[in-house]
Amino acid sequence: MKLWVLSDMHAERGVEDIAVNAPQFDVFVCAGDVTTSDIDMSIEMVAAIARGKPSVFVAGNHEWAGAPLEVVAYKGQVAAEKHGVNWLELDAVEIGGVRFAGATLWTPEDARYTSSAAALAVAGADVIVTHFPPSPGIILPTLREGGIWIYGHHHGFSDRMIGSRRLIRNAGFEGEQVDGEPVRMNFVVEFEK
């Protein structure tokens, strides 16, 4: 399965260029921060980028901004159903025999971190998608051997292994200056179960 991985596009200006220049992929995976304070628009943009193909989305801290959590959660559920996007927040979905689990995750200092980490730990996922990076202590017990953890938040590109588990960050927008490697707009990773 080919996973097209992006996050942190902050695409208030639109996604036309991203969608038009899409690589070959089976599932579009977005680790949050598509827009700020507008979960509906973020999910609509994820659907536009995926162009009818399956998509997995977790909200970033920017999507949660500007409204109470329960309002964002309700609006996100409605938008995800309307646009056919798999929005994962303490949830999992199977696509083509691959189990995806997702949550914003937050940081260990945030009260929401514990419930996020607990939900991911019992999901039995092949691919975990979070906005915030995983803390080292939860990677091995949470992610299956041979699995992939996709995250965002810190802009730039990283692809590394911890044992047999792969951690991928592909966050930001084209032309952005970052420390380290910049985002790769057409980055696709193959996942074989």
Secondary structure, DSSP 8 states (H G I E B T S, - for coil): -EEEEEB----TT-SHHHHHT--S-SEEEE-S-SSSS-HHHHHHHHHHHHTTS-EEE---HHHHTTS-HHHHHHHHHHHHHHHT-EE-SSEEEEETTEEEEEE----TTSTHHHHHHHHHHTS--SEEEESS---HHHHHHHS-TT-EEEE-SS-EEEEEEETTEEEEEEES-TT---SSB---TT-EEE---
